């Protein structure tokens, strides 16, 4: 199926009913009539930028989130967004072109419903589908004929059929005739400004050809290109391949970093040299671990599904085990460095520089720093952190705030975990022992790499 060029995009199509005030969410539509182009269910790191992209392209948007606190933060502009989206939010709220509500019954007002809720894994690395099941159940409960119901949350192959298509069919509606069902995984990279969301092609699969066509129309309201695929499962598996590819390569480059340290070679010099090859190589960088709700989570949905059929995926499994073990490796490296200097981890003071899971964001989801800090504490170390994006965090049920003056913390060791572009390291003394898990702080005197 060919890529659809939507560069002449506009709004989703004429609405069945004329628009009404989008800041009054108390009214309910007639069955099959719509006063809103698109409803976004879940306004987190994916849903909110998606809502803003639709609004900026001219669509009327209903943003729904069951968290009153999240809705309040959005209305106040107190959310983590790249500058482009922050400006969009300011303009949208000022112009009253996005309606925000926690009322799930309002889903029936929108011609298209897009589900953007998290799909994490639990502490045993088993998929936690609680939020997705609840969201899809609400969508099905309030579905009306003529709607497009589109899932964007990363999940297992067959999930869209299990949670949307089959329940809709049991309600007596036929996909492709009465209602439209599709899957198009999100492709948002939090904190990344180099590629606009509109420029990233969207892959979409549907329950029928008519469903794919309807979904392509909706996605084309803001996306420049839409790539249809033959089935829901193909679209679901595409996202799993994207993130599994990254997971395997991250595990590989972390292993290379360990090898290079053993051979007294600077791994970043090797990576930069290899990246000069214009074909057959894609650079990945080593780190203290992987965070967010993509790389450390998504491949586990595939592994979990395969276990039911007793199918092994040894390369993927080993890569995910390596990623899961990386925070423990960091702690053991800290213990090793302190031991070499005649110090015990118990009683030492470790200051973590940067705790967000990636540079430039205020996002702690699955951040390796949290597990590292927990393990250090459990082994008797005093732990503090500095991070301009994280004014507070919870660790073992206790709130922590950043160290205001790193010098007065008197760290035994500084762990460079996340290198925020605006964060200065001028406070590090020349004689300060520094473990560089970013592999980039080459100007620090007493630096060792992970």
C-alpha positions in Angstrom: 0.0 0.0 0.0 1.5 3.3 -1.0 2.2 6.3 1.2 -0.5 8.9 1.1 0.7 12.5 0.7 -1.5 14.7 2.8 0.4 17.9 2.4 -2.8 19.6 1.2 -4.5 18.6 4.4 -7.3 20.5 6.1 -9.8 19.7 8.8 -11.2 16.2 9.1 -14.3 16.8 6.9 -17.6 18.7 7.2 -19.2 18.1 10.6 -22.6 16.5 10.8 -23.8 19.3 13.2 -22.7 22.9 13.3 -20.1 23.7 16.0 -21.1 24.8 19.4 -19.3 26.4 22.3 -16.3 24.2 23.0 -15.9 25.4 26.6 -19.2 24.1 27.7 -18.9 20.3 28.0 -22.3 19.7 29.6 -24.3 19.1 26.4 -24.6 15.7 24.8 -24.9 15.1 21.1 -27.7 13.4 19.2 -26.8 9.9 18.3 -24.5 10.0 15.3 -24.1 13.8 15.2 -20.8 15.5 16.1 -19.8 19.0 17.1 -16.1 18.2 17.4 -13.5 16.8 15.0 -11.4 14.8 17.3 -11.3 13.7 20.9 -8.0 12.8 22.5 -8.3 10.4 25.4 -5.3 10.8 27.6 -3.4 14.0 27.7 0.1 12.9 28.7 3.4 13.1 26.8 1.7 11.7 23.7 -1.9 12.9 23.9 -1.3 16.6 24.6 1.2 17.2 21.7 -1.2 15.2 19.5 -4.1 17.4 20.5 -2.1 20.5 19.9 -1.0 19.2 16.4 -4.6 18.7 15.4 -5.6 22.1 16.8 -2.8 23.9 15.0 -3.9 22.3 11.7 -7.4 23.7 12.1 -9.4 20.8 13.8 -11.6 21.3 16.7 -10.3 19.2 19.6 -11.8 17.8 22.8 -9.1 16.8 25.3 -10.1 14.2 27.9 -8.2 13.1 30.9 -9.5 11.6 34.1 -6.9 13.3 36.2 -8.2 16.7 37.4 -4.6 17.6 38.4 -3.4 17.0 34.8 -6.2 19.1 33.4 -5.4 21.9 35.9 -1.7 21.8 34.9 -2.6 22.0 31.2 -4.9 25.0 31.8 -2.2 26.7 33.8 0.5 25.9 31.2 2.5 24.0 33.8 3.3 21.0 31.6 6.5 19.7 30.1 6.5 20.6 26.4 9.0 21.6 23.7 8.9 25.4 23.0 6.8 24.9 19.8 4.1 23.0 21.6 4.2 25.3 24.6 3.5 28.2 22.2 0.7 26.2 20.6 -0.9 25.5 24.0 -0.7 29.2 25.0 -2.4 30.2 21.7 -5.0 27.4 21.9 -6.1 28.2 25.4 -6.2 31.9 24.7 -8.3 31.3 21.6 -10.5 28.7 23.4 -10.0 26.2 20.5 -9.3 23.2 22.8 -11.9 22.0 25.2 -10.7 20.1 28.3 -12.8 17.8 30.3 -12.7 14.8 32.6 -16.2 13.6 31.5 -15.8 10.4 29.5 -19.4 10.7 28.2 -18.3 13.5 26.0 -16.5 11.0 23.8 -19.6 10.6 21.8 -19.4 14.2 20.6 -16.3 13.6 18.5 -16.2 12.3 14.9 -12.9 10.7 15.7 -11.7 9.3 19.1 -7.9 8.8 19.6 -6.7 6.7 22.6 -3.4 7.9 24.0 -2.9 6.3 27.4 0.3 4.7 28.8 1.0 1.0 28.5 3.7 0.3 31.1 5.1 -2.9 32.5 5.0 -3.8 36.2 7.9 -4.6 38.5 8.0 -8.1 37.0 8.3 -6.7 33.5 4.7 -8.0 32.7 2.5 -5.7 30.6 0.2 -3.6 32.7 -2.9 -3.1 30.6 -5.1 -1.6 33.3 -5.2 1.9 31.9 -5.6 0.8 28.3 -8.5 -1.6 29.1 -10.3 1.1 31.1 -9.8 3.6 28.3 -11.0 1.3 25.5 -14.0 0.2 27.6 -15.0 3.8 28.0 -14.6 4.4 24.2 -16.7 1.4 23.4 -19.3 2.3 26.0 -19.8 5.8 24.5 -19.3 4.9 20.8 -21.8 6.0 18.3 -22.3 5.2 14.6 -20.1 7.1 12.2 -17.1 7.5 14.6 -13.5 6.5 14.0 -12.1 4.8 17.1 -8.3 4.7 16.8 -5.8 3.3 19.2 -2.3 4.8 19.3 -0.9 3.3 22.6 1.8 0.7 21.9 0.6 -2.7 22.8 0.6 -6.4 21.8 -0.5 -7.7 18.4 -4.2 -8.2 18.4 -5.0 -5.7 21.1 -7.1 -3.4 18.9 -9.3 -6.3 17.9 -9.5 -7.5 21.5 -10.3 -4.2 23.1 -12.1 -2.2 20.4 -13.2 -4.3 17.4 -14.7 -7.3 19.2 -16.6 -5.3 21.8 -18.0 -3.0 19.1 -19.1 -6.0 17.1 -20.9 -7.4 20.2 -22.7 -4.1 20.4 -24.2 -4.8 17.0 -22.1 -2.4 14.9 -20.2 -3.5 11.8 -16.6 -2.0 11.4 -16.2 -0.3 8.1 -20.0 0.3 7.7 -21.4 1.6 11.0 -18.2 2.6 12.7 -14.4 2.6 11.9 -11.6 0.9 13.9 -7.9 1.6 13.4 -4.5 1.4 14.9 -1.8 4.0 14.4 1.0 3.9 16.9 2.3 7.3 18.2 5.7 8.5 17.0 6.5 11.2 19.5 10.0 11.7 20.9 9.6 13.9 24.0 12.0 16.8 24.1 13.0 16.4 20.5 12.6 19.6 18.4 14.6 18.7 15.3 11.7 17.0 13.5 8.2 18.3 13.8 5.3 16.0 14.7 3.7 16.8 11.3 6.7 15.7 9.4 6.8 12.2 10.9 4.9 9.7 8.7 2.0 7.8 10.4 1.6 4.1 9.9 -2.0 3.0 10.0 -3.9 -0.3 9.8 -7.6 -0.9 10.0 -10.3 -3.5 10.5 -11.2 -3.0 6.8 -10.2 -1.0 3.8 -12.9 1.6 4.7 -11.5 1.9 8.2 -8.0 2.5 6.8 -9.3 5.2 4.5 -11.2 6.9 7.3 -8.2 6.8 9.6 -5.9 8.1 6.9 -8.3 11.0 6.5 -8.2 11.8 10.2 -4.4 11.4 10.5 -4.0 13.5 7.4 -5.6 16.5 9.1 -2.2 17.2 10.5 0.4 14.6 9.3 2.2 15.2 6.0 2.3 11.5 5.1 0.3 8.5 6.0 1.5 5.0 5.3 -1.4 2.4 5.2 -0.6 -1.3 6.0 -2.8 -4.3 5.3 -4.0 -5.1 8.8 -4.4 -4.0 12.4 -1.7 -6.5 13.4 0.8 -5.2 10.8 0.4 -1.7 12.3 0.8 -3.0 15.8 3.8 -5.1 15.0 5.5 -2.1 13.2 5.7 -0.2 16.4 7.1 -3.2 18.3 9.8 -3.6 15.6 10.7 0.1 15.8 11.3 0.0 19.6 12.7 -3.5 19.7 15.3 -2.4 17.1 16.3 0.4 19.4 16.4 -1.8 22.5 18.7 -4.4 20.9 21.1 -1.7 19.6 21.2 0.1 22.9 22.0 -3.2 24.7 24.8 -3.7 22.1 26.3 -0.3 22.4 26.3 -0.6 26.2 28.2 -3.8 25.9 30.6 -2.1 23.5 31.1 0.6 26.1 32.1 -1.9 28.7 34.5 -3.6 26.3 36.1 -0.3 25.3 36.6 0.6 29.0 38.4 -2.7 29.5 40.6 -2.0 26.5 41.2 1.6 27.6 39.5 3.1 24.5 37.1 6.0 24.6 33.9 4.5 23.3 32.5 7.8 22.0 35.5 8.2 19.7 34.7 4.8 18.3 31.0 5.6 17.8 31.7 8.9 16.1 34.2 7.3 13.8 31.8 4.5 12.8 29.1 7.1 12.2 31.1 8.5 9.3 30.1 5.5 7.2 27.2 6.7 5.0 25.5 3.4 4.9 24.9 0.2 6.9 25.4 1.8 10.3 23.2 3.9 12.7 24.8 5.4 15.8 23.5 4.6 19.3 25.1 5.9 22.5 25.7 4.1 25.8 24.2 5.3 29.1 23.2 4.4 32.6 20.1 2.7 31.3 16.9 3.3 29.4 13.8 5.2 30.5 10.5 6.4 29.3 7.5 4.2 28.3 8.9 2.9 25.0 12.3 1.1 25.0 12.2 -0.5 28.5 8.5 -1.5 28.1 7.4 -2.1 24.5 9.5 -5.2 23.6 8.1 -6.9 26.8 4.6 -6.8 25.2 6.0 -8.9 22.3 7.9 -11.3 24.6 4.9 -11.6 26.9 2.6 -12.5 23.9 5.1 -15.0 22.5 5.3 -16.9 25.8 1.7 -18.0 25.4 2.7 -19.9 22.3 6.0 -21.1 23.7 7.9 -19.1 21.1 11.4 -17.9 22.1 13.0 -14.7 20.9 16.5 -15.1 22.5 18.1 -12.0 21.0 15.3 -9.8 22.1 15.1 -11.4 25.5 18.8 -11.1 26.2 18.8 -7.4 25.1 15.9 -6.6 27.5 17.6 -8.5 30.3 20.7 -6.4 29.7 18.7 -3.2 29.7 17.0 -4.2 33.0 20.3 -5.0 34.6 22.0 -1.8 33.6 21.1 0.2 36.8 22.6 -2.7 38.9 25.7 -2.5 36.8 26.0 1.3 37.6 25.7 0.6 41.4 28.3 -2.1 41.2 30.6 0.2 39.3 30.2 2.9 42.0 31.0 0.3 44.7 34.1 -0.8 42.7 35.4 2.8 42.3 34.9 3.6 46.0 36.6 0.3 47.0 39.6 1.1 44.9 40.0 4.3 47.0 39.5 2.5 50.3 35.9 3.6 50.8 32.8 1.6 51.5 29.6 2.3 49.8 28.0 2.4 53.2 28.3 5.9 54.6 29.5 7.4 51.3 27.7 10.3 49.7 26.6 10.0 46.1 25.3 13.0 44.2 23.4 12.1 41.0 23.5 14.8 38.3 20.4 14.6 36.1 17.6 12.2 37.0 15.2 12.6 34.1 15.3 9.7 31.8 16.6 11.8 28.9 18.1 15.2 28.3 15.9 18.2 28.1 12.7 16.8 29.6 11.0 16.7 33.0 10.1 13.1 32.6 10.9 10.5 35.3 9.0 7.6 33.8 11.1 4.4 34.1 14.2 6.6 34.7 17.2 4.4 35.6 18.2 7.0 38.1 15.3 6.0 40.4 16.4 2.4 40.6 20.1 3.4 41.0 19.2 5.8 43.9 17.0 3.2 45.6 19.8 0.6 45.4 22.4 3.0 46.7 20.3 3.9 49.6 19.5 0.2 50.4 23.3 -0.4 50.5 23.8 2.4 53.1 24.8 5.4 50.9 23.5 8.9 51.4 22.0 10.0 48.0 21.2 13.4 46.6 20.4 14.8 43.2 20.5 17.9 41.0 18.3 18.4 38.0 16.9 21.7 36.7 13.8 19.9 35.3 12.8 17.8 38.4 11.9 20.0 41.4 10.8 16.9 43.4 10.6 13.2 43.2 9.3 10.3 45.3 11.8 7.6 46.3 10.7 4.7 48.5 7.6 6.7 49.4 9.5 9.7 50.6 9.7 13.0 48.8 13.1 14.2 47.7 14.1 17.7 46.5 17.2 18.6 44.6 20.4 19.7 46.4 20.5 23.5 46.2 24.3 23.8 46.5 26.2 20.7 45.4 29.4 21.8 47.2 27.7 21.7 50.6 26.5 18.1 50.0 30.2 17.1 50.0 29.8 14.1 47.7 32.1 11.2 47.9 31.3 10.5 44.2 29.3 12.3 41.6 27.3 10.2 39.1 26.6 12.0 35.8 23.4 10.3 34.8 21.6 12.7 32.4 23.3 15.6 30.6 20.7 18.4 30.3 21.9 20.9 27.7 21.4 23.9 29.9 22.9 22.3 33.1 26.4 23.5 34.1 28.9 21.2 35.8 31.1 24.0 37.0 30.4 23.1 40.6 32.5 19.8 40.2 35.9 20.2 41.9 39.1 19.1 40.0 39.7 16.5 42.7 36.1 15.2 42.7 35.6 11.6 41.8 33.1 11.5 38.9 31.5 8.5 37.3 30.4 9.6 33.8 27.5 7.5 32.6 26.8 10.0 29.8 30.2 9.2 28.2 30.4 12.9 27.2 32.0 14.9 30.0 35.6 14.6 28.7 36.7 17.9 30.2 36.4 16.8 33.8 39.7 16.0 35.5 39.0 13.1 37.8 36.5 11.4 35.5 36.0 7.7 34.9 33.4 6.1 32.6 30.8 3.6 33.4 
